[in-house]
Every structure is written in C-alpha cells, then in structure tokens.
Amino acid sequence: MIKYAVNYVKNTFMPVKVPENVELEKGQFILVRTEKGEEAVKVQLVNSEISKLWENKKEAPIPFEFIRVMTQKDLETLEEIRKEEVTSFFKCKELVERLKLGMNLVQCRLTFDKRKITFYYTAPERVDFRELLKELTQVFKHVRIDLRHIGVRDETSIMEGTGICGKEFCCCSFKRKFEPINVKLARDQGMPITPSKISGTCGRLLCCLTYEYSNYIDAAKGMPPIGSSVMTPSGLGKVCYIKFLNGIVAVKLEDGKTHEYKQSEIDMVDADVNVEIDAPTIQNYSPDEKVDIKQLKQLEDDRNSSTGNV
C-alpha cells in the first residue's frame, strides 16, 4: 500500500514505495530513485491524503523507489549541488554565447548522485546543438548530459513567481497541463481586451482564463442578455452590464439613472423600453492601451508554448 507522496517536477504529486518498517513525516527530505537518477524530494502527503489523490484515476503513477531519509550530511551535499548547478548554468551559457546559438538557457539541474545534468532552454526555432554538446562533454566529464527544449509556459513554471492577482503562478502551484487559450475566453469573462491585462509573464494568455471559464458559464445561466428589457423594483429599464460572479445586473431606467439589482429582483419583459444604453465597456478594448491585433494573435499562439519536457 502506498502511504506517501512527494511533490515532484512541475508540482506533480508522485507516490513513493516505502518499506513497511519505515515511517515518514510530512516535510521530511528523502532520497528516491527516478528515471533521471537519485533525487532529493520532500514528503508532502501521508496516509489518508493519498487515497484522495488518485481516486478518480484508473491507477496511480509508477511509484518512486525509496532509498533513505536524508541525513544532515545529505542535506549539506544537496546545498553544494545547488551551488554547482548555478556554476554549471553559467558555464553552459558562456558556451551558448560563444557558439552564437539561438537558444535561451533557462535552468540547470543536477541529480543527487551527479550522474546526470540537465539543461533546459527555450528557442523559437530548431537548434543544432551538436557542437555545444561536444563542448559540454569536455567540461562535464563522466556525467550524462541532457539538453531539453521547453516552451515559454514551461519556462515560467520552472522559474516561479507571482501573478498579477498577487498569488503564486498557477503553473507553479497546481496547474500541470496547458490547454489552448483564445481571446474569446477573455471577452466572455468581461475582461478588458488589453495584452497587459490578459497575458502572463510567459507572454501568453492567462491560464486562469480556461479553468475559470466554466464558473462564468454557470454564473451566466438565467441572466438576462445585455440590452434586454426588464422590470425592476424601480420600474422598467434595460440591462447595460452584468457582474456574473456576484449575480448582479445593472439596469438603466427610463429616468436615465443606472441601478444594480440582484438577479432575483428583476424579471424579463417583452416590452419596448425607451432607453438607450452604451455598448458595454467589458466588451470593448481598453482605452488606456493601444491594441495591436497581431499582438493578440501572438498571445493566442500556443505552438510549442509547452513541450512536456520538464
């Protein structure tokens, strides 16, 4: 029975097969054997939390093999490895610049057993890194070298950071898969169609536009369309904008004033109301920023934005 799971690359929880006589605690650092070699990981889930993790899936991922609980000496070695990764990163970056390769080095990772070193990079086009690989084998001897091409979304998930919402990037905290995103999702959610407002650090449309979309669809059910005639406690009027998530409908009355009502306080009517409403600002481009249609298309371009190589 699987009793423990760790948070692995890109925040993917992975089970660990631990001998029956070994008891672990949440927060402990342990050594496991992965497809890359020996790696240091942190115990995140224990016992009852495990069963909920894969309850909707046919089967759990193949568990990592447990090696041992990390000792103080192991932790000191891990600290040295982290410093070595930084040094190795700049050595590789220097070679990339000298060879004038069109690639942007993102990160370097070294396994705990120092048998494999992985360099992650982004590139707009295919890169011939054969010469770079030759140079790297001279610098890093007796180490398996892996050059991995990743997308801009992958890069952001690796580097981590805080989004415009003030919270940790979705791709760094819980999001494991990237779906195609288009500007229509932003329009439907009432967001200003301005690149700086609807794009993330990766230079692509915000991930939350996809997974929050269903909430807006559910919230919009039963809401009157913008421009429709409604009866309110204050009289007849026309719907001029809607706050979906709050269940609020703004109505412009015949006296020209606009009031906000709860959905339950109004009724749609088949009547001709003599009220003119402006086009809802939530559907317009933001007046504060000039919008380039080509730029919007670039935000939608998800080709190779995530390669699955992390």
C-alpha positions in Angstrom: 0.0 0.0 0.0 1.3 3.5 -0.9 1.4 5.6 2.2 3.5 8.6 1.0 3.7 11.0 -1.9 6.1 13.8 -2.9 5.8 17.0 -4.9 8.0 16.4 -7.9 8.7 18.4 -11.1 6.0 20.9 -12.1 4.1 20.2 -8.9 3.2 16.7 -9.8 2.5 14.5 -6.9 4.3 11.2 -7.2 3.9 8.1 -4.9 6.9 6.6 -3.1 7.2 2.9 -2.3 8.5 2.8 1.2 9.4 -0.4 3.2 6.8 -1.3 5.9 9.3 -0.8 8.7 9.9 2.9 7.7 7.7 5.7 8.9 8.0 9.1 7.4 6.6 12.5 8.4 5.3 15.3 6.2 8.1 17.8 5.4 11.0 15.2 5.6 13.6 15.2 2.9 14.2 11.8 1.4 16.2 10.3 -1.4 14.3 8.5 -4.2 15.3 6.8 -7.5 13.6 8.4 -10.5 14.0 7.9 -14.3 16.7 10.6 -14.1 18.7 9.0 -11.2 18.9 9.7 -7.5 17.0 12.8 -6.5 16.2 14.6 -3.3 12.5 15.2 -2.7 10.2 16.4 0.1 7.4 14.3 1.6 4.1 16.2 1.0 1.3 13.8 1.5 0.9 10.9 4.0 -1.6 8.1 4.7 -5.2 9.2 4.3 -4.3 12.1 1.9 -3.0 9.6 -0.6 -6.3 7.7 -1.4 -8.0 11.0 -2.4 -5.2 11.9 -4.8 -5.8 9.3 -7.4 -9.4 8.2 -6.6 -10.7 9.5 -9.9 -8.0 7.8 -11.9 -7.7 4.2 -13.0 -4.3 3.8 -11.4 -1.6 5.8 -9.6 1.7 6.7 -11.4 4.5 4.2 -11.0 5.9 4.9 -7.5 9.5 6.1 -6.9 11.8 3.7 -5.2 12.7 4.9 -1.7 16.4 5.0 -0.9 16.7 6.6 2.5 15.8 9.5 4.7 18.3 12.3 4.1 20.9 12.8 6.8 22.4 16.1 7.8 25.4 15.2 5.5 23.0 14.6 2.6 21.4 18.0 3.2 24.9 19.6 3.1 25.6 17.7 -0.1 22.3 19.0 -1.6 23.3 22.5 -0.8 26.6 22.0 -2.6 24.8 20.6 -5.6 22.5 23.6 -5.8 25.6 25.8 -5.9 27.2 23.6 -8.5 24.0 23.9 -10.6 24.4 27.7 -10.7 28.1 27.4 -11.7 27.2 24.8 -14.4 24.4 27.0 -15.7 26.8 29.9 -16.4 29.4 27.7 -17.9 26.8 26.4 -20.4 25.5 29.9 -21.0 29.0 31.1 -21.9 29.4 28.3 -24.4 26.0 29.1 -26.0 27.0 32.7 -26.4 30.4 31.8 -27.8 28.9 29.4 -30.4 26.2 32.1 -31.1 23.3 29.6 -30.8 19.7 30.9 -30.9 18.7 29.5 -27.6 17.9 30.9 -24.2 19.2 28.9 -21.3 16.6 28.6 -18.5 17.8 26.3 -15.8 20.3 23.6 -14.9 19.5 20.6 -12.8 21.9 18.0 -11.4 20.8 14.7 -9.9 21.9 13.9 -6.3 24.2 11.2 -7.5 25.7 13.6 -10.0 25.3 11.1 -12.8 23.1 13.3 -15.0 23.0 17.0 -15.6 20.0 18.6 -17.5 20.0 22.0 -19.2 16.6 23.5 -20.0 16.3 26.0 -22.8 13.8 27.8 -25.0 14.2 28.6 -28.7 12.0 30.0 -31.4 13.3 27.5 -33.9 15.1 24.2 -34.0 18.7 24.4 -32.7 21.7 22.4 -33.9 23.5 21.9 -30.6 25.9 19.2 -31.7 28.9 21.4 -31.3 27.6 22.6 -27.9 27.2 19.0 -26.8 30.8 18.3 -27.7 32.0 21.2 -25.7 29.8 20.2 -22.7 31.2 16.7 -22.7 34.7 18.2 -22.3 33.6 20.4 -19.3 31.3 17.8 -17.6 33.2 14.5 -17.8 31.7 11.2 -16.6 28.3 12.9 -16.4 25.3 12.2 -18.7 24.3 15.5 -20.4 20.7 16.2 -21.4 19.6 19.3 -23.4 15.9 19.8 -23.1 13.9 22.2 -25.3 10.9 23.6 -23.4 8.2 26.2 -24.1 7.7 29.6 -22.7 4.9 28.4 -20.4 7.2 25.6 -19.1 9.9 28.3 -18.5 7.6 30.3 -16.3 6.6 27.2 -14.3 10.2 26.4 -13.7 11.3 29.9 -12.7 8.2 30.5 -10.4 6.9 33.9 -9.4 3.8 35.9 -8.5 1.0 36.7 -11.0 -1.0 40.0 -11.4 -3.6 38.6 -9.0 -1.0 38.6 -6.2 -0.8 34.9 -5.9 1.8 32.3 -7.0 1.7 31.4 -10.7 -0.9 28.7 -11.4 1.7 26.7 -13.3 3.9 26.7 -10.2 1.3 25.8 -7.7 -1.3 23.4 -9.0 -1.7 23.5 -12.8 0.1 20.6 -14.5 -1.4 20.7 -18.1 -1.7 23.6 -20.5 -4.7 23.8 -22.8 -5.1 26.1 -25.8 -6.4 29.5 -24.9 -8.0 32.2 -27.1 -9.1 35.8 -26.7 -12.8 34.9 -26.8 -12.5 33.4 -23.3 -11.4 36.8 -22.0 -14.2 38.6 -23.8 -16.8 36.2 -22.4 -15.5 36.8 -18.9 -15.8 40.6 -19.3 -12.0 41.3 -19.2 -10.5 44.3 -21.0 -9.0 43.1 -24.2 -5.6 44.5 -23.5 -2.4 42.5 -23.8 -1.0 43.6 -20.5 -4.3 42.7 -18.7 -4.9 39.2 -20.1 -1.4 37.9 -20.5 1.0 36.3 -18.0 4.8 36.6 -17.5 5.2 33.9 -20.1 3.9 36.2 -22.8 0.8 34.0 -23.5 -2.8 34.3 -22.4 -3.5 33.8 -18.7 -4.0 30.1 -17.7 -6.9 31.1 -15.4 -9.0 32.1 -18.5 -9.5 28.4 -19.2 -10.1 26.8 -15.8 -12.3 29.7 -14.6 -14.4 29.8 -17.7 -16.8 27.2 -16.5 -17.6 29.3 -13.5 -18.6 32.2 -15.7 -20.8 29.9 -17.8 -22.6 28.6 -14.8 -23.0 32.1 -13.3 -24.4 33.4 -16.6 -27.2 30.8 -16.7 -30.5 32.6 -16.2 -29.0 36.0 -16.5 -30.8 38.4 -18.9 -28.9 39.4 -22.1 -27.3 42.9 -22.2 -29.8 45.2 -23.9 -32.9 43.2 -22.9 -35.9 44.9 -21.2 -36.6 44.1 -17.6 -38.9 45.0 -14.8 -37.2 46.2 -11.6 -38.5 47.3 -8.2 -37.9 50.9 -9.5 -39.7 50.4 -12.9 -38.8 49.4 -16.4 -35.3 49.6 -17.8 -32.6 47.9 -20.0 -29.7 45.7 -18.9 -26.5 47.6 -19.5 -23.9 45.3 -17.8 -23.7 42.2 -15.7 -21.4 41.2 -12.8 -21.7 37.4 -13.4 -19.8 36.1 -10.3 -21.8 38.5 -7.9 -25.1 37.7 -9.6 -25.6 41.5 -10.1 -27.5 43.0 -13.0 -27.1 46.7 -13.8 -30.2 48.3 -15.3 -30.6 51.7 -16.9 -34.1 53.0 -16.0 -36.3 55.3 -18.1 -35.2 58.3 -16.0 -31.6 57.7 -17.2 -30.3 56.5 -13.9 -28.5 53.2 -13.6 -29.1 50.9 -10.6 -27.7 47.5 -9.7 -30.1 44.6 -8.7 -29.8 41.0 -7.7 -30.9 38.6 -10.4 -33.9 37.5 -8.2 -35.1 41.2 -8.0 -35.8 41.6 -11.7 -37.9 39.9 -14.4 -37.5 39.9 -18.2 -40.4 41.5 -20.0 -41.5 41.7 -23.6 -41.8 45.5 -23.8 -40.3 48.3 -25.8 -38.4 50.4 -23.3 -37.4 53.9 -24.4 -33.9 53.7 -23.0 -30.6 54.0 -24.9 -27.6 52.2 -23.5 -24.0 52.4 -24.4 -22.1 49.4 -25.6 -20.9 47.6 -22.5 -17.3 48.6 -21.7 -16.5 45.0 -20.8 -16.8 44.1 -24.4 -14.6 46.9 -25.7 -10.8 47.3 -26.0 -9.3 49.2 -23.1 -9.0 52.9 -24.0 -5.8 53.1 -21.9 -3.7 51.0 -24.2 -3.5 50.8 -28.0 -4.3 47.2 -29.1 -2.4 45.6 -31.9 -4.4 42.7 -33.4 -1.1 40.9 -34.4 0.0 41.1 -30.8 -3.3 39.5 -29.7 -2.7 36.7 -32.2 0.8 36.2 -30.7 -0.8 35.8 -27.3 -3.0 33.1 -28.6 -0.2 31.3 -30.3 0.3 28.2 -28.2 2.5 26.3 -30.6 5.4 24.9 -28.6 4.5 27.1 -25.6 4.6 23.8 -23.6 6.6 20.8 -24.7 6.1 18.4 -21.8 9.9 18.1 -21.4 10.1 19.4 -17.9 
